[in-house]
Amino acid sequence: MHVKSHHGEDEQFIRAQYERAVAACGLEFRSDKLWDAYIRWENESKRYNRVVQIYDRLLAIPTQGYNGHFDNFQDVINQHAIISTIENEELIRLRKEFHERQQSKSSKSSSKHRRDSSSSTKDKDKDKDKESKEKRESGGGGGGAGKSPKDTSETHVDESDSTTDLTESESPPAAPKAALQIDFSDLSTLNDEEVASIKDRAISARRKIHKVTVNAVTARWSFEEGIKRPYFHVKPLERAQLKNWKDYLDFEIEKGDRQRVLVLFERCLIACALYDEFWLKMLRYLESLEDQSGVIDLMRDVFRRACRIHHPDKPSLHLMWAAFEECQLNFDAAAEVLERIEQRCPNLLQLAYRRINVERRRGALDKCRELYKHYIESTKNKGIAGSLAIKYARFLNKICNDLDGGVAALQQALERDPANTRVALQMIDLCLQRPKVDEQEVVQIMDKFMARADIEADQKVLFAQRKVEFLEDFGSTAKGLQDAQRDLQQALTKANEAQKKGDSSPSRKNSSAGSKEGAPPSGSSSSAVAYNNGGSAAAAAGYNYGAANAYYGQQNAGGGPYPPQPPQQQASYDSYYNQWGYGPGGASGSSSGGYNYGQWSGYGNYY
C-alpha cells in the first residue's frame, strides 16, 4: 500500500517490488494473499496478459488456496478477449494446432468418402454386367463375337461414367490445401470456433499442472496443519511442533528442491529462532550444497544472523563460524568472531586454545606468544594455568625451536604452583628432549619437587621411582644411583605407614567389613589411585597417573607382578634391592619379579 500510494504512476517500480516479494516468500504455503494482491493490481490496469503470466507461475506452487486460483484463472480466460489474455506465441501455436486437427478430420472424412464411392461404383458395374449377360442369354447364346458397335459404345459410355464418378469423389482433398494458406499471425481473422477451441486448449494445459499441484498440496497438508504457531514468540514451543518442523524439513530435503527447502527453513527459523538445533540443521544442509554457486554467502549470512542476533552467547555456534571463515582463508574474520564471543563468555579455555591456534595456523607466532602469556597471567585457576604453560612449552619447543624458552615457561609455572605434578613431569620430559641430557638439571628438578614439605607420600614415591630409573639409564656415578635407591626406600616406608594408618582407621574398617562379601582381597590398594597433585588443579587438567601407586600397593597384595611380602615384616633396602632384580638372583624366585623398565618409562609420551 505504501509503494502504491507514493509511486502510483511508476508501474515498473511497483511491479519490481511485487516481484521482490514473491521471490522472497512466494513459495510459502500461506502466500495466497500476496499473489492475490499482485494479480489484483495487474487486473485493475486491465493487463490481462500479465495476469495470466502470474497465474502460470502460481498454479505450479502448492498453496493453501490452490483450488480458488485455478477457478479464477478459468474466469479470466473465459470472460476476456483471448487476444488480451494469451501471449501471441501461444495463441499462434494453439491456432495452428486447431487447423491441423481440422485438416486431419477433413482428410479422414474424404478418405471415407472415396471408399464409399468406390464400393458403390463396383456395385453398379456388377449390376450392368449381370444385365448384359442376361441380354446375351436371351439373344440365343450367339456368343460375344457378334456384338454390334452400339454395344461397344454403350460399354465405353459406362466406363466414362465410372471415371467421372471417381474424379468427382477425389475432388474434396483440394479444400485442406486452401486451409494451409491461412496467415496464423493475423489474429483479426479469428472466428468463434477458433476462439472456443483455443480457450479450451489453454485451460486444459493448465489443468494438467493443477493436478500435479493438488498432489503436492496433499503431501504437505498434514505438516501445515501441525504448525500451530508460525510466528516468533519467547515462549517455548511444544515438542510436537518441534518434531513437526523437523519432519517437514526432512520431507522437503528429501524432495531435493533447493529453493523450496530454503524457503521452508526461513519459515521455520521465524518460529524456532531460539532453538540453535534448527540453525545447525540449516548449516549442515548448506554444507551439502557447497559445490553450488552462492552457498558460501548464504552460510555466512546464516552464521551472522544466528550468532549476532539470536544466539550471541552460544560459543559452539561461534566456534563453527570461526572454523568456516578459516576454511575460506578469512583469518581476520575468524579471529574477530572468536574475540567477540570471548568478550561475552570470558574464561573459556576452548576459546583461548582456538584463538591461539588460529594465529598459529596463519603463521603469526608472535601473536601466539602474546596470547599464551596473556592467558597464563590472567587466569586465576592454577590447574588451567599449568595446562596452558605445558602447551606453551610444547609450542616453543616444537614450533619455535626454543627448548630453553619452553623450560623457562614451565619453571615459571612451577614457581606459581609448586605442587603441580603435571608441570614437573612435563619439565623433566622436556629436559630429556635435549640432544645431550643434562643429568644435574633433571635431578635438580626431581629433588626440588620432593623437597616440598606438603608433598604427599605417594607423590614422593612416584618421583623417587622416576629418579631411580633416570639415574639407572643416564646417571654418571653409582653413588648417585645408590642414594636415589635409599631415598626411594624411605619414601616407600612412609607410604606403607600411611597406608597402614588409613587401613586401621575406624571408618576404613567399617567400610571394609561392609564390602567384604564379593570384594577382592585386602590388597585392593592396587586399584590404581589417580595421582592428581593432591588437589583439584590437576583433576581439572584431566591427567591420570594411576599406575604410580602400583609399587607400594602391591606390597600388601597377595598377587600381581610383585612377590608377596610377609604381612608384619618391615620393608628393608635389601628386600627392595633383591626384589627389583638389582642383586644376583633377586628375581629368580618369581617369573614376574624382574624390574620392569617400561612401567615408569615413557618420557616421550607427552609429544
N, C-alpha and C positions, 0 to 999 in steps of 0.2 A: 504493500500500500504506500509506503514511504517513497519508493522509487517511482511508482506510477503517478503520485501526486507532484513530485518535484521534477520528473523527467518525462512528463506525459507525451511530449512531442517527439522524443528521441526513441524511435521504435527499435533501433539496433541496440541501444544501451539496455532497454528493458528486456529484450529477448536474450541478451548476453547474461543478464542477472538470473533469468529463469533457467537458462542452460547451466549456469554455475550451480544453481540449487539442485537441479535434477541429477547433475553429475556427482554431487556430494551425497545425496540421500535418496535419489530416485529409485534405487533398487531395494529400498526398505519395504517391508511387507505392509506397513501402515502409511505409505506415502501417497495415498489416493488424493488427499486434499491438495497437495502440491501440484500433481498432474492436472487435477480439475481446474485449478486456478490458471495454470498455463494455457490449457485448452480454452477456457472461458475468455481469456484476454485476446487470444488469436481470433476467436469466434466473434467477439464484439466488433472487430475491424473487418469482418467478413473475409478473412483469409482462410478459406475452407481447405485449400490445398495444404497449407501448413498444419491445419487441424488434423487432416488425415495422416500427415507425416508423423505427428506426435502420437497418434493412435497406433501407427505401425510399430513404434517403439514400446508403447505402454502395453499393448496386447501380448507382448512376449515376456512381460515381467509378472511374476506371481505376486499379486497384491490382494488386499482384503476385499476390494470391490471389483474383482475381475469380471463378474457377470455383467455388472452395470456398465463397465467400459465397453464391452462388446455390443451391448444393446444400443448405447449412444453412438457408437461408430456406424451401426447399420442405419440409424436415423439420419446421420449426416449424409451418408451415401444416397439414401432414398429421397431425402427432402430437398436436395440442392442439385443444380445442374451438374452433370457429370464432368463437363469441361472445367468447372471451378473446383472440383474436389480431387480428381485424379490427375496425376502428372502426365504430361504429353507422351512421354516414352511408354509408360504403362498403358495409356489409352490407345496408342497406335498398335501396340503389341496385342492387346485384347481384341481390337477391331480386326486385325489381320487374322487372328485365330478364329474369330467368328466367321469370316468369309471362307476360310479354309474348311471349316466344318460344313458350311453351306455347299461349297463346291463338292465336298466328299459326298454329301447327301444327294446332290443332283446327279453325280456320276453313278452312284448306286442305283438311283431310280431309272436313269437312261439305260443302264445295262439290263435292268429287269425288263424294261420296255422292249429292248431288242430281242431278248429271249422270248417274250410273249409273242411278238410279231413273227419271229422265225417259226415258232411252233404253229401259228395259225396258217402261215403260207404252206407249210408242209401238209397240213390237213387239206387245204384247197387242192393241192397237186394230187393228193391221193384220191380225192373225190373225182377230179377230172379224168384221171387215169382209169378209174373204175367205170365212168360213163362211156369213155371211148371204147373200152374193152367190151362193154355191153352192146354198143352200136355195131362193132365188128362182128360180134357173135350173131346179132340179129340180121346182118347183111349176108349171111350164108357162109360165113367162115372162109371168105375168099383170100384171106391172108393179107399180110401187110404189104405185099408187093404191088397191090392195085390201088394204093392211096392216091387221091387226087391232089393237086396243088392247093386246093381250098383247105383240105385237111391240114396240109403242111403250114399254110398261112395261119390257120387257127392256132396251131401249136406255137408258132412264133409269137403270136399275139399274147398267148397265155404266158410265155416266158418273159415277154416285155413287161407284162403287168406285174409279175412277181418281182422283177428287178426294180420296178418303180416303187413297189411296197418296201423293199429293203432300203432303198435310198431315202425314202421318207422316214423310216424308222431310225436311220443313222443321223438324221439332221439335228436332234436335240443337243448333243455334246457341244455344239457351237456356242451355247449360252455361257458356260464357265469361262471360255476364253475371253469373253467380254468382261466378266467379273474381275479377272486378273488385272485389268487395265485401270482399276479404281485407284485414285490417289488417297491412300490411307491417312496421310498427314493433313488433308483438307477436312478439318473437323466440322466445317459448316454443312457438309453433305450427310451428316449422321441422320439416320432415320430412327423411328421409335423402336423398331425391332432390334437394331444395333445397340441402342442405349440400354434397353432392358437386359439384353444379354451381357453387356459389359458390366453393368451394376451387379448382376448376379454372379458373374465370374470374380469380380473384385471382392465381394463379400465371402464367396466360397474359399478364396485363397487365404483370407484372414481367419476363417473358421478353423482351418487346419492348425494354424498357430495357436488359436484359442484353446483347442483341445489339448495340446501339449502343455499349455499354461495351467489348465484345470488339473492335470495330473501333478504338476509341480506344487500347486497350492494344496492339494490333498495331502501330499507327503509332508508339508510343513505345518499343516493346520494344528496338529497336536502340540508341537513345540510352541507355536504362537499362543495357544490357549494357556500354556503353562507359565507365560510371562505375566505376572500379576503387577509388577512394579517396574515399568520401563524407564522410569526417571531416577535421578540421583536422590539419595537420602542418607543421612548419617546413621540411621538405624540399621542394624544388621539385617541381611536378607535371610529368608528361611532356607533350610538345607534343600528342600525340594526345588526351590527356584534356582539355587546354585547348581544343582545337578542337572536341571533342565537346560540351563545355559551351556554347561559343558557338553551335554549330549547334542544340543543344537549345533554347537561349533564343530564337534566331531563329524556330524552329518554333512555339513557344508564342506568341510575339509575333504571328506571322502568323495564328494561330488567333483571337486577339483576346479571349480570356477573361482579363480583368484579374486576377481572383483567382488563377487558376492561374499566370499569369505571375509575380505577386508571390511566390507560394509557391515556385516554381522558382528565382527569384532568391535567396530566402533559403537554399534548399538549396545553391545554387552558392556563395554567399558564405561558407558554412562551410568548404568545401574550398579555395576560391580567395580567402580573405580577404587574403592578402598580395599579390594582383595588383590594382593600382589600376584596371586597364582594366575589370574587371567592376563595380567601384563606379561608374565613369564611365558604363558601359553602362546600369546601373540608373537613374542620374540622368537620362540622356538619355531613357530610356523614360518616366520620371515627368514630365519636361518636356512630353512629347507629350500628357499627360493633365491639363494644368494647368487645364482648364475643368471638371474633375470635383471633387467635394467630397472634402476630406481629403487631397488630393495635397500641399498645402503642408506640412502636418505630417509627412507621410511623407518628403518630400525633406529636411526639416530633421533628421529622425531618421537618415536615411542619411548625411548630412553629418557629424552628430555622431559616429556610430559609426566612420566612415571616418577622420576627422581626429583624433579624440581617443583612439581605441583601437588601430586597426590601422596607421594611417599618420600619426603625429604629426609626422613630419619631411618631409612632402610639400608644398612650397609651392604647387604647381599646384592641388591639391585645396582648400587653404585659400583661395587667391585666388578659386576658384569659389564657395566657401561665402560669402566676404565679398560677392561680387557678388550672390549670391542674396539675402542678408539686406538688402543695399542696395536691391535691386529691390522688396522688401517694405517699404521705408521704415524699416527697422530699423537705423538708422545706428550706434547704440550697440553692437549685436551685431556688426556688420561691423567696427567699429574694434577690438572686443575680440578677434575672430578673428585679425585682422592683427597685433595686438600680441602675441598668444600665439605665433604661428608665428615672429615676429621674434625672440622670446626664444630659440627653439630653433635658428633659422637666421639669425644676425645677418649684417650687411654685405651684404645682398641689395638691390641698387639698385631692382629692380622692386617689392619690398615697400615701400621708402621712398616711391617715387612713388605707389603705391596708397594708402598711409596719408595722404599729403598731399592727394591728390585727393578722397578720401572726405570729409575735413574741408572741403575747398573746396566740394564739391557740396552739403553741408548748411549752408553759409554761415558756418562757423567760421573766419574769415580770420585771427584772432589765433592760433588753433591752428596754422594753416598756416605762419605766420611762425615760430612756435616750432619746428615740426618742420624747416623748411628750415634754420634756424640750427643746430639740433642735429645734423643730418646733415652739414652743411658742416664744422662744427667737429670732429666725431667721426671722420670718415673719414681714413684715412692715405694714400689714393691721391689724388695731385694731380689726375689726369685726372678722376676721379669728382667730386672737389670742384669742379673747374671746370665740369663739366656741371651739377651742382646749382646753382652760382652763376648760370649762364646761365638756367636755368629759374626760379630765384628772382627774377632781374631782370625776366624777362618777366611773372611773376606780379605783381610790384609795379607794373609799368608798365600792364599791360592789365586786371588785376582790381582792384587797389587805386588806380589812377590816381596812382601815386607814381613818376614817372620819375626824380627825383633819388635816391630810395631805391634804384632799380634800378642807376643808375650807381655809387652808393656801394658796393653789393654786388659789382659787377664790379671796382671798384677794389681792394677788399679781396682778392678772389680773384687779381687780377693781382699784387698785392704778395706774396701767398703763393707764386705760381707765375709769375714774370716771363716765362718762355719759352712760356707757353700762348698760341698763336696764336689759337685759337678765342675765348678770353675777350677778347683785344684787339680782334679783328674785331667781336665782338658789342658791345663797348663803343662802338666807332665807330658802328656801326649804330644803337645806342640813342641816341647823341647826335644822330644825324640825324633822330630822331623828334620832336625839339623843334619847336614852331611856328616859332621863329626859330633857324636854325642858328648855333651859336657857332663861328666859324672857328678861333679861338685854342684852344678846348677840343679840337677834333678834331685839329688839327695837333700839339698838345702830346702827345696820346696816341700818335700815329704816331712823333714824334721820340723819345719816351721808349722806345718799343719798339725802334726801330732803333739807339738809342744803346747797347744792351747789348753787352758785349764778346764774349759767346758766341753771338751771333746768327749763323745760317748765311747764306751768300751768297744762296741762293735765297729765303730768307725776307725778307731785306732788299730784294731786287728786288721782291717782292710788295708790301711796304708802301710802297716808293718809288713804284711804279707807281700804287698807290691814292692816294697823296698828290698826285701829278701830276693825276690825274683829278679828285680832290676840289677842288683849287685851280682847275683849269680851269673847273669848274662853279660853285663857291661862293666862290673867292678874291676878295679885295678889291683886291689890287695885282698888277701884272705882275711886279714884282721877286720876290715870294714864289713865283710860278709858275716863274720862271727858276731860282731857287735849287733848287727841287724837281726841275727837269729836270736840273740839274747833278748833284744827288745821285743821281738815277736812273742817269745815265751812269756815274758812278763805281761804283755797285753792279753795273751790267752788266759793266763792265770786270773787276771782281773775280770775278764769276760766270763770265765767259769764261775767265779764267786758271785758276780752279778746275776748270773743265770740261776744259781742255787738260791740266792735270796728271793728272786722272783718266784721260783717254784715253791718255796716254803711259806710264802705269804698266805694268810687265810683265804683271801679272795681267790687266789690261784688254786688252792686245794679244793675249794667248793666247786669251782668251775671244772677242775679235773675229775672230781667224783661224779659230777653230773653228766660228763661226756665220756665216761669210762666204757660203757657198753657200745660196741661197734666202732670205737675210736682206735686210731693207730697207737703204737707203743709210745711210752713216755718220751721217747726221743723225737717227738714231733717238732722240736725246735728247728729241725732241718727243713721245715716247710717254707723256706725262702722268705725271710723277713725283708721287706724292701727298705733299703737304706736311702733316706731322703733328707739328709742333713739334719735330722732331728727336729725339723720344723716344717712349716707349710710352704716355705720358699721353694724347696726342691720338689715338693709334691705338685706345686703349680707348674714346675718346669716339665714334669712328665717323664723323668728318667727313673729307671728302676735298676738298682744294683742288688737284686735279690739273692744272687749266688754268693754274695760276700760273706754271709754268716754260715756257709755250709761247713766251714772248717770246725769251728768250736762247737757248733750244734751237733755234729756227728760224734763228738767225744762221749756224749751220754746216750747215743742211739745204739740200738742192738744190731744194726746192719748198715748198709751203704758202702761206699767205696773205701772207707777207712776201717782199720782193725778195731774191734771192740776194746774198751778200756775198763779196768776194774772200777766199780761204782764209787768206792771211797778212796781210791789211790790219788794222791796229789800229782798233778801233771808236772813233769820234770823236763829239763832241757834234753837229757839223754833219750828219754822216751820220744820226744818230738823229733830229735835228730835221727833216731833209728826209723821212726815211723815214716818220715818223708823220704827215706832212702838215701840219706847222706852218708850213713855208716855202712860198713860191709855187712851184707845180709839183712839189712834193716827191713827190706821189703820182701824178703824171701818167704816169710810166713804167710803172706796173703797175696793173692793174684792182683788185688786192687790197692795194695799199699804203696806202690811206687809214686813218686812225686809227679804230679800232673802239671807240666809246664803250661799246657794250654788253658788250664782252668782260669788263671788270673791274667793270662796274656790278652792281647787284643788292643795294643796301643794305637793301632791304626783304625780302629772301628768307628771312630768319630768322623771319618772323612769319606 
